[in-house]
Amino acid sequence: MEDKLIFDHCRTEIATERHFREEIPGIVEKLVDSCSNGESFDHVGPEPIPSREAVVDIVDRVRRLLYPGYFVRGRLEKFNLAYYFGQEATALFELMSEQTALALRHDCIRHDLPCVACEELGQAATINFMRDLPLLRRQLASDVHAAYQGDPAAKSFDEIIFSYPGLFAVSVYRVAHHLWEQLIPFLPRIITEYAHSVTGIDIHPGAHIGESFFIDHGTGVVIGETTEIGDRVRLYQGVTLGALSLPRDAGEQLRNKKRHPTIQDDVIIYSGATILGGDTVIGARSIIGGNVWLTESVPPDTRIILKKPELIYTGQIEA
């Protein structure tokens, strides 16, 4: 009797599963229809599109060239350095030129542009980027030194390179900015948004950032597209360098205008500060205190802090 109950129960389960599965073709048909009605977004058609996974792979490969020996499993020594760089550079060229060509071809087809020889242009853009890898290494060395000088908790340069989210975000930004300057579509934003997802630091690839830049802690930092940052600037967590609130119809009018602030050399901006507007300039050597809100310029050598809040003590909490 017990065996028959178990058998009946199993048959009921199978029938129920079959009933649910029979709905799948109808759902598939509706999903196919949704790609034709123009109400939702999809990428169905002949245009190629870059792969986000491949772009993340590019970031990893570039970091291995920018910081040789740090992000490899094996040991890197002087006698195999040329072999290491040769292997990594060749693999990067193949992958990056392919993804760059896909991004260029996608825009050409989507906007019905005249042919620009996307594969050749992708290879040229990749080589242009790779030519500047020694320069990027020098820039990032200045960022590592800035982090070491600005953070007493840093015990070594190695610790900063391995573990500081601010350096990771800035390293990725400098790669993406180079591609942004070459007018490569898609890839710069994919690259910086990957760093954003990993670190919580949002740096638009169009921002201009000088030498010896340091973001301490970093979580919640936002740096907008038209931000200009000078040399030896230090930011703390939660800083926003953003745009003023815009009406709904102002997007196209201001798309290529300066909307974000200018931060001059040797400025320190403490946690939670918000600085907005394309006409806002923070003068050199100024210090902006925590949680300050600014929409107007500050002259050089100025310290701005909030008035000390009043603390209210309500007595001991009973256990």
N, C-alpha and C positions, 0 to 999 in steps of 0.2 A: 504493500500500500504506500509506504514512504517513498519507494523508488518511483512509483507512478506519479506522485505529487511533484517530485523533483523534475521528472520528465515533462510533465505538463507546464511547470513553471518555466523550464528552458524553452519550450516551444512558444510560450507567450512572449518571452523576451525576444526571441528571434523574429517573431511576427511584428512586434513593436518597432524593432530596429529597422526592419524592411519598410514599414510604414513611413518612418522618418526619412529613410534614404530615398524613397520615391519622390520626396519633395525637392531633392537636389536639382534635377533637370529644370524644373520650373524656376528655381532661384538663379541657375546659370543663365537661363534665357533672359531673365530680367536684368542681370548684370551686363550681358552683351548689349541689350537695348539701351542701358544707361550710358554706354559709350558712344551712342549715336544721337542722343537727344540734346546734347550741348548744355545740360544742366549741371553736370559734374566734371571733374578734371581727370584726364587720363593722358597717357602718352602712347597712343596706338596709331601707327603709321610708318612711313618709310624713313622718317628722320632718325638717325642714330642719336644716342644720348650717352654722356659719360657715366661711368660706374662709380658710385660712392665708395664701394669697397676698394676699387683700384686707386682712387684718390687718397684714401687712408693709407694704402700701401705706399703711395708716393711720399706721403709725409714721413713714414717710418724710414724709407730709404734715404730721403734727404737728411734726416737727423743723423743717420749713420755716417754720412759724408761731412756734416757740419761738426759732429762731435765724434771723430774716429776713435774706436776702442771702447766707447761707453755703452753702446747699445747692441753689442754682439755677444754671443755665447762663448766664443773662443777667445784666445789671447791674441792680441795684435802687437807685433814687434817690428822694429825698423826694417829687418830684412825682407818682410813680406808686405810692407806698406804699399809699394807700387802695385803689387798684385791685388791687394784689397781695394784700393781706390779704382783700379781698372775694372774689376768685377762689378763693384757697386755703381760706378759711373755709367757703365754700359747698360746695366739692367735699368737704371733710372731713365736713361735716354730712351730706351725702347718703350717703357711704360708711360712716361710722361708725354712723349711726342704723340703716342697713340691717343691718350685721353684728351690732349689739347686739340688734336685734329678732330676728334669726335665733337668737342664743344664748338669748334669753329664751324664744322659742317652742319651741325644742328641749327645754329643761328642762320646760316646761309639759306638752308632749305625752308626754315620756318618763315623768314622774312623775304623769301624769293629774291635773294641778292645775287649779283653776278659772281661767277666762280672766281675764287681767290687761291686755288690750289691748296686746299686745306691741309693735306698731308705735308707738303713742303713747308707751309707756314707753321704748322705744328712743330716740325723738326727744327726750324729756325728759331722759334720762340723758346724751345727747350734748350738749345745750345746757348742762346743769349742768357738764359737763366743760369745755366751751368758755368758759363764764363765768370759769373759774379759770385760763385760759391766761395772763393778765397776772401772776397770782400765781405760776404755775409758772415764768414767765420770771424773776421776781425770785429765786425759790429757786435756779434753775439758775445765775443770775449769782453767787450766793454760793458755789456749788460750783466755778465757774470761778475765782473769786478764791482759794478754798482751794487749788486745784490749783497756781495760780501762786505762792502764798506757800509752799507745801509742797514744791515741786520746783524746785531751782536749775537744772535742765536746761531748764525751760520758758522759751522766749525771748519769748513773747507770748501774749495771750489767744486770738488767732486760731489759733495752733498747737495749743493745748489743745482748742478747739472742733472743729477739723478732724480731729485725729489721736489724741487720748487715748482709749483703750478704756474707761478708768474713767469718764470723763465720759459717753461714749455709754451705758454700762450704767446709770449713775445717772439719766440723762435718761429713758431708756426705763422704768426702774423707777418714776420719779415719775409718769409717764403711767399706767402699769398700776395703781399704788397707788390713784390717784383712782378708777378703775373698780372696783377691788376694794372700796373703801369704799362704793360704790353697790350692791354685791352683784351685779354683772354676772358671769354665769358664763362660763367658757371664755376670754374675750378676755384678761383680765389674765395668765393663765398662758401663753397663746400669745405674747403680747407680750414677757414677760420671758424666755421660753425662746428666742425669736428672738435677743435680745441675748446670751443665754448662748452660743448656737451661734456667734455672730460674735466674741465677746470672750473666752470662757472664764470669764466672771464670772457667777455664779449668785446672783441676788438674788430671793427670793420676793416677789411683789407684796404679800403681807400684812405684811411687815416694816414697822416704823415707824422712819424715819430723819430726823434733824433737819437743821438748816441747815449750810451750809459743810462738806459731806461730801466727802472725797477718798480715792479708791482709787488708789494709785500702782502702776504696772505692771499689776497686776490679775489676771493669769492664775491660775486655780485658787481664787479667792476664792469662798466659799460663805456666804450669809447666809440663815438659815432663817426660816420663816414668822412665828414669834412673837418674833423678835429686836426689841429696842428699842435704838435708837442715838440718843444726844443730839447736841448741836451741836458743830461743829468737831472731829469725830473723823477720824482718819487711819488707813487700813489699807494694808498692803503685800501683795504677791502671796502666794498660798497660805494666807491666813488662813481658818479655818473657825469660824463662829459657829453651832454646831449643837446637836442634841439628844443626850441620852444614849441608849445602846443600849436598845432596848425588846424585851420578849418578843413573840412572834408575835401573841398575842391582845390586846395592849394598844392596838392602833391606834385602835379605836373609842372606848375609854375616854379616850384622851388627845387625840383629834382637835381639840377646841376648847379645850384647856388650854395654858398657857404652857410650852413645851418648850425654848425657846432663850434665850440669855443677854441681860442688859441691860448696855449699854455707856454709861456716863454721859459728860458733856461733857468735851471736851478730852483724850480718851484717844488714845494712839498704840499701835497693835498691829503689830509687825514680822512679817516674812515667816515663813510656816510655823507660826505659832501656832495652837493649837486651843483654843477655849473652848466648853464644853458645859454644857447644863442650864438649865432654866427658872428655877431659884433662884439661879443664878450672876450676881452683879452686880460689874462692874468699876468701881470708884469713880472719881470725876472726877479728871482730870489725872494718872492713872496711866499708866505705860509698861510694856507687855508685850513682852518680848524675843522674838527669833526662836526658833521651834521649841518654845516653852513649851507645856505641856499643862495646862489648868486645868479643874477641875470644881467649884471652890469660889470663894466671893466674895473680892474684893480690896478693902481699904479705900481711900479717896481718897488721892492723892498718894503712891502706892506704885510702886516699880520692881521688876519681877520679871524675872530673867534666869537662864539656865542656867549652871551651873558651867562654867568654861572647860574644854573637853575636852583631854586629853593628846595632843599630836602625836607621832608616831613617824617618825623619819627613818631611812631604810634605806640611805643612801649614794647616790652618783651612779649614774645609769643610763648604762650603756655605749652608745655610739653603734653 
